[in-house]
Amino acid sequence: MLRVHFTPEDLARVRIAPHPDPLAETILSLPALQSRGSLGVTLSGWRERTRTGVVPALGPLLELAPAGPGEYLPEVFTHATGVTLEEGLDHTWSLPRRQWMADLRATDQLRPRAPRWIHALHHGDREWGSLVRQALSRYHAVAIAPYWAQLTAAAHSDRSSRAMTLADAGVDGLLSTLHPAIQWTSPVLHVPCALDADLRLPGSGVLLVPTFFWPRPLALVDNADPERPLVLRYPVALDLANCRALWARPPALTGPDGGLAALLGTTRARVLRAVENAASTSELALRTGISDATASHHTSVLRAAGLVTTRREGSGVRHELTPLGRALLGDGSP
């Protein structure tokens, strides 16, 4: 059991991540792909579809994050909180070498028989770095991207619910209801852990991040910089029905939107539908499971066609449907 001791400053700095992290979910899904013991039957459909699409070149990833008791996940890949996979990868590869070395020391301690190439990766070997980065991108495209819209929607719903708990019951109420396996006895949070240890936070707070592939709470301390906030990942889908809804394939556009997809293309049709509620480019990317750059490209095309308007809002922009866009969606007349 890990006992996390909060100071008043830490309680004032408890935050809920605005979205799941694509890179962390990619890494956390690898043990689940290899073992049926991880979330069992709830991931059987996802596991079968993913294994069918996985190519042999992804083998090193299975060594990077293996399944089994006492497995150690490389924390340099699980601390990122990027909106897109590329942002997470850029963040990871920009980490200072001392952070990679701290992660390697933890790997040596917890996985003394880890493959030697993992040492080369942590020491900055460019060939292994390029291979792992490309493999992560290819695996993400098969295992995570097809389900990202559902995962994002579930995370947003969870965040809204927890924000209401925070408003109604305060931080005590929030920390008491994170997960059945997590216990809060102020000022100590008890988190399941293979080691029996006490962690005293330095006042930098905690970032709560939803996760979908890891079956139990996961507390991550920055090995190189203990002053950074503790990252606490907690499972979102706790029942079979919820899991099945998440891991079902995204429904194909049918009915009116089926014709819209034939006219505009599937992704652009989804972007247009997502603009039904005004949103920033990043929000559209999250709603549709695409990158910010791709969302920006599609809104530019839709704007040129007279279906979307874009206005400046602070340092960002806000996209809204035009009357013509609403008419195309069947929501009004031009």
Secondary structure by P-SEA (a helix, b strand, c coil): cbbbbbcaaaaacbbbbccccaaaaaaaaaaaaaccccccccaaaaaaaaaaaccccaaaaaaaccccccccccccccccccccaaaaaaaaaaccaaaaaaaaaaaaaccccccaaaaaaaaccaaaaaaaaaaaaaaaacccccaaaaaaaaaaaaaaaaaaaaaaccaaaaaacccccccccccbbbbbccccbbbbbccbbbbbbbbccccbbbbbcccccccccbbbbbbccccaaaaaaaacccccccaaaaaaaaaccaaaaaaaaaacccccaaaaaaaccccaaaaaaaaaaaaaaccbbbbbcccbbbbbbcaaaaaaaccccc
